[in-house]
Every structure is written in structure tokens, then in C-alpha cells.
């Protein structure tokens, strides 16, 4: 948070003044249409003439809330800020019979348009019509898919994590690095999740909040989720901090009717099928249970809702036989291991919400969510690691949100949200006295996990506000969004010491090849060096005008401005050196002051309003997770660094002698795996050289995506519609890592870099340009991407007992770097050759098909539902077996018959799964008991996959035997049984 420039202050002041012009005033804190819906329409007489002055009354049939509007001179009306749910709409005017539409359902993100025709008053003073809302929404400018309550309730879902249902929507997938949600071809860390209008992301790690970095089974109870919308394109200016898409979630509230549920789900081990190759999965067991209750405290005024969800899961992990080695255990008893261990994954979440309606115009909401997680042996499940090489995972998360919405007169609406969120994640080690001991052949880890223990506390405080003004044909909106996020973490990395042995024989002889340890420098301990305390502050201002040009033409134009204040602490500056060549510590993480996001959209309905054409364009800025900055403060060569010692080796890399470094720990017969942090560097008076350090480029900034979408919606027949969308997105300033301490090995005869004899690519010198350091890993913001997607969807709304949704997406996703949140290793084959990296991204999913449906049969209380997902194989990069260009990154690619193989030029096999559910309900008035049987991957598709070892081509012209080999997935046919009670 350094001094803000006059330029940024001037423009921010001008922008804020614009917001004031649009009416942002007073104390308010949420975002209209982010969690709400709206209705617009016209009122005409029997001849089609406009009827001004007609009263339109909109009543929520679940909570009793009533909102009114009056038609203008064109007979046009508009009602905003409506909760999702069932409604009754009555239109009346003196001299005319009133008209009423009942049982109309509004879902998240919808903005339907209605037309009322009033007849002259006769003996019949009221006409009631039961009808559905239009399938095609003339005024909707976003490309979004809403997952409704019925899908959440009836579709089969393994693990009951509602975010897995995001994968049923178009242009979505899990990223290959951290299993986050990737939308519209963008990185998973650039996806934004909001719950009830507030941010639900972990600001340090990226990804969802309360997820324990993907380990926790539950973050918020599925019972508490009412609906969610996945916005792939065309998001309005309220949405920010994401260059990808948005998952917008709303939770349940109580109604005037007391409702509750209790459930129990069980996946017994005996009903889990073997893999396609006949091998059995590990013995495992999973149980989930919980309950929910909601209803009125004061009818039409005060409501409550609460939900509890719990999971207990175990899995028996059998180690590879060569891990349980009697000779190794006899030599080093402390490394002994049982042949198996049990992994546990226990999670709980508790949700509570209160809603108070002062009147039809004012509403107050307060909610809280608590989540905890315990993972015994939850750090890893690698069968090549001993039972000691694991940890005990914990997480506690709690969030409190308060929201207020008020309507002032007929034209002014103010919404507000405030949030306080804390997530505490301690990760314990199981063997505090052991070092990390590894062999390369076979690949085994014998000691304790090198990076444990870790403690981390993340906090978020946020305020958001929007003020809406209805003026004639326009809906003006202005607001702000403020987030204060912080993290305190102690991560010591390799503090306990890591010994690497080339083979078992060397291990038995104690002849390690390499040893490294994270150490504190200049009087700082390793724990102190690994402790960070960082704060980021983000402010956004936005304005927007939605103009209803005609009943069939709507235009939207908005502008969002965002500012990011990064931590102030000094970091290494590789561009400012001391006399001895070492870097000065006068660098800073740059703030990002001018993130301008213009956005516009247009919808037009030619003909009879059953067809809509949409176009939207905009810029979307993403945030960089604070994790990418942590190493700048811990591994910087002045506070802490990793110190490496090598044994003496021959030209082939074999160990032939003891290390010569006087700091080297025991080697040969004096090697002992018991004892952590063996380096005694307290007596060293000279400055360490050759340490790996981290820095950031002075022009580092946040990434952004420019995207354009053209869409077409068409009602095919009653209750069924289809859409076609084409999207182009260009990603700019994407983060990547580079090494600034490399120089090519120059051939003196030609003055050009020498070429590798393996793949013909330029080779780096083994001599570092700056001898003070080893690797100088630098955050860069010069990567880029390009995405094209074509999506067709067809859906039948939930009516007459039947619902269905189909999406088919063809896409092409290319970039030069796939990094999600790796802070240590560059992905480039050559960090100084960006053009050489251009190719398909790991997210590239050429074809994706998702189908889901629900059928509540008219017979015996039976319901059936199912999901089919198909995805073409994701790409992977063939690599050589050695570091052929000598840059100390093992990601070199082979050259075959003179052609250098492209990045991500090979593909995994396809993925396909069919999940089914059958439910039998017994009505016991006023309650219902349901017996449920679910089947996941019912046809037991093998879904073969490749792992990191099978991407190794080798150094020859033909690949090694294991290249491209695949294994059947662990996601085999699994049955789940459930008992559910609803009233």
C-alpha cells in the first residue's frame, strides 16, 4: 500500500463522482439481481392499447411478502428485488376486470417479461390464469445456467458436495493441478464463488472457502443451498475479481410453512466394483447424515432455517510391497512401517439463517456457517510412502453475513452485505523426530513429510453496496465492493531436512546423493523465517445502466473499477544490486490501481418473443492468490532459504564419495534418519552463496480476460427451449514463473547458444550469471491465453413431473503456461522463449456433453433421475527423462525426426459416466419417507488415465515402454443407499 499516484486518485475521484450522480448515497451495504430476481412487462386492453396507471401486485406465496408497481404511460411495469420462489401476480385498473396469474416460479438469475390483457369490467371482476413464465427471457443479457432446487434434491450426487453439480453446466471442468473449478477456458484460481452475494473464496490459496485446499468433504450443507447459477459470460458489473466465470449461490430461508428433513446416506464397501482390469479398490466406507428445519417465527415477518451435515469416511491404503522392506527396516528401525494404514475424512457443517421482513419494502437477513474437518492420514494416499510419511489434517471455518434490503418510494432500492470470515488450518506431522528420507529407484519416501507441520489462518472482512434507481426506461445502478483479507501462516518447507538416495543399496550404505534443508538466516530461526503475515485490501466501484429501449430490445452498459493494495513488506529487487552483486531488499509487490472493466450487452427479440438474440462483451480482472507472494518473504536469501549439499558423483551421476561441505550431516556409516534440522549453521561467519531465492518483477500485475459472446435462444415448443452460444476470450497478463539467474551456454565459434544433443534446443550454462544465488524464481505477468467455445443447450423446465437439461460444448483452449498456484517451479521448457510454449492448455476440453433429468412418475411414489457426462481427453506434454537444457527444471520435450514435439501434444483417454437414482416415497401425512438407491458410474466405464510418469518419452527417437500407458480409474461402479424423511 504505497503512495497512490495522482493519476489513479484523479480518475478514481472522477469515477466516484459518477457513482454519486447515479445516486450512491447513504449508509448501505449487497447487490440487486445477484441474489434476487425481477419481473417486467406491459399491461394492455383488449385492443392492445397501453394502460397507464394500472397497479401490479406481486405476492410471494411462501413468505407473504407483497410488492407493488404502477404502469407508466406505455403500460410498462417493472418489479425488482424479488426473492426466488413461487409468486402470484395481480393486475388491476379502475373500469377493468382484474387479471391474476398464480403459481409463477422465479429462479435465480431470471428476469421474465409478462403481458397482461385487461378486459372491460363486467359481472366477472377477476380473471385467474394458471400459467408458466416465458421460457425465453427477452431482457436477460447474461449467459448462465441455473441449477434449481429439484436438481439438488433429486439428482444423484456422490459426496453431496453441491459444487460437483457445477460440472453439469456448460463450459465447466476441474483444473488438472488443484482440482478447482475452471469456467469458460480460464484458470481455476480465476473462478469466483459467491454465496448470498458475498465472496466465498480462499484469498490465500485460491479456490472455494472452507475447502481445506480440496481435502475437506463439506464446505456448506447441500441442504442449505436453494439454487445456484453458473455465469459463463456476460456477467454484470457487480461481479468482479474473476477472469473466468462465476458460481452464484443462494441459500434457503424459512417460509410460512414449517418444513424439515433428516437423511442418512451410506456407501458400503461390498457394493463398490473392481476396476476395469479386475483389480479391487481399497476397502472403504462412507456415511453422511444430517437434518434441516425451517419455518416461521412470526408469520409473514420473521423466519428461520437451519441445517446440519456430517460425513465420516475411511479408506484402507495398502502399500506397495517394496516399501515394506525388511532390510531397510533392520538397518534403520525408525523407518519401519506397517503394510497398510487407514485414511480418515470426517467433516461437519452447520448452517443457520434468520430473515425479517419489516414490510414489503424492507428486509433484514443474518446467517452463519460453521465447518470443520479432520483427516487422519489425510496428507497423502501414495502407496509408495511409508505410514510415517503422512499427516493429520484439520480445518475450522466460520462465517457470519448480515444483509439489508430496502425500497424507498417506488424508484429507489438499496441493498447491503457485510461479512466476517475466518478459516484456521493446522496440519500436524506424525513423526516429529524423523527426517524426510527418499530413494529414487525405487521411488519411496521413508521418513516424515518435509513440509509439516503447517499452521494457517485466513480472514476476510467485506462490505458491499448497490443502490438502484428506476427512471422511465432505465434501471441505473451504482455501488462499491470492499474486501480486507489477511493470512498468517508458518510454512517451514524443508526445515526437517531431506535426504535423497539414488537407490536402495546407497540407502543401506547411508550414501545419500543430495541433502537440503530450509534454514533461517541472520539470526532468524526456520520457523520465524517461514512465518508470514500479509494483508490485501481490494476496493471496487461500479455503475451500470440497463435501458429497456422497447419491450423487445434491451441494452446494458456498465463500468467497474478495481484497486488492489498488496502487502507493504520489502522484498528482493533483482534489478538493484549491491557492490558484491547481491540483490538489495528494496523491492515491493506492486499495487494494482487501475483495473478498468467496461461491459456491455444487447438483447433483441424479433417476432413473437419466442426468439432472442444476445451479444455481450466485457473485460474481467482476476486476483492473484496471496500464496504466490509468500516465498518472497520467507525464501529471499536474507531471512530464509533452502541450503543444498551434494555428494561427490561421477560423470553419470553415481555417488562415488562423501560431500565436501563442512556443514554436511552424517553420511555413510554416520547417516542417521532420526533427528530433524541437522544443519548447524550458527558458526558460519561467511555469507551463504548459491541459495535459491524468490522475487517479483516490478511490473507484475493482475491478469484480465477480454471476452465476447453471441447467443441465440429459441422456444421450441411448450416447456422446452434451446440456446446456442459462441464465446471468444483472450487472457492477458497471466502469471508465470521464470528464473532470472540463467544464461545460455555460448559456442565461442558461432556466438550462438549451444544446442542439446538430445533435442537440439538451446542449452544453458552450468555457471550462474550471479554467483550469489542459485535459482532466482521471479513472478512474471506476461503469459497469455485464447479460448473459443461453442455451446448448445436444450432444457425442459420442471413441469408435469418431468425435467431435463442437455448441454454440448465444443471448445479450444490454448496458452503458454498453465500455472494455477505453483510458486516454486517454472513450467516453461525455456523460460526465455515464450513462443516455444504456445499450445493447448491442460484445460483444453475439445468436447463435453452433460445430460441430466428427473422424472417423478405417477406410480407408487417412484422417482427416477440420472446424469450422463462425457468429456474428450485432456492433453499432456511428452518430456525427456533428463534435464537436457540444464536449467534445473525437468520439463524438456523431445525432438522426433527433426520435429520438436509441442507442449500438451498428447491426450488422455475420454471420460464418461452414467449416474442413476431410484427413489420410492411413502406418504405418511403430513410427512414423507423415502428409500433411495443411487448408482455412480453404473456401466463401470474404465475411464483410463495417465499419470506423471507415463508422460516421460525418454531421450531417444522412440518412446520408452511406459510412455502413454494408462490405468483404469478408481471411480468405479459404486452404489449408495439412503433413507430420507421430509415433512
Secondary structure, DSSP 8 states (H G I E B T S, - for coil): -----HHHHHHHHHHHHHHHHTT--SS----TTTS-EEEEEEEEETTS-B-TT-EEEEEETTT--EEEEE--TTSEEEEEEE-SEEEEEEEE-TTB-EEEEEEEEE-TT---EEEEEE-B--S--EEEEE----SS-TT--SEEEEE-HHHHHHS--GGG-GGGGGGGSTTEEE-TTT--EEETT--GGG-EEEETTEE-B-TTT-SBTTSGGGT-S-SS-GGGEEEEEEEEE---TT--S-SS-EEEEEE----SS-EEEEEEEEE-GGGB---TTS-----EEEEEEEEEEEEEEETTTEEEEEEEEEEEEEEEEE--TTTS-HHHHHH-GGG---SEEEEEEEEEEEEEEEEEESSSSEEEEEEEEEEEEEEET-S---TTB-TTS-EEEEEEEEEEEEEEEEEETTTEEEEEEEEEEEEEEEEEES-TTB-EEEEEETTEE-S--TT--EEEEEEEEEEEEEEEEEETTEEEEEEEEEEEEEEEEEE-TTTT-EEEEEEHHHHHHT--SEEEEEEE-TT--HHHHTEEEEEEEEEEEEEEEEEEEETTEEEEEEEEEEEEE-----EEEEEEE-TTS-EEEEE----EEEEEEEEEEEEE--SSSSEEEEEEEEEEE----THHHHHHHHSSSSSEEEEEEE-EE-TTS-EEE----TT----GGG--SB-S-----TT--S---SEEEEEE-TT----EEEEEEEEEEEEEETTEEEEEEEEEEEEEEEEEEEESS--B-B-TTTSSB-B-TTT--B-B-SS-SSTTEEEEEEEEEEEEEEEEEEEEEEEEEEETTEEEEEEEEEEEEEES---SS--S----SSTT-SGGG-EE-TT--SEEEEEEEEEE-SSTTEEEEEEEEEE---EE--B-SS-TT-SS------EETTEE--TT-EE---EEEEEEEEEEEEEETTEEEEEEEEEESTT-----B--GGGGB--SSSS--TTTT--B--S---EEEEEEEEE-
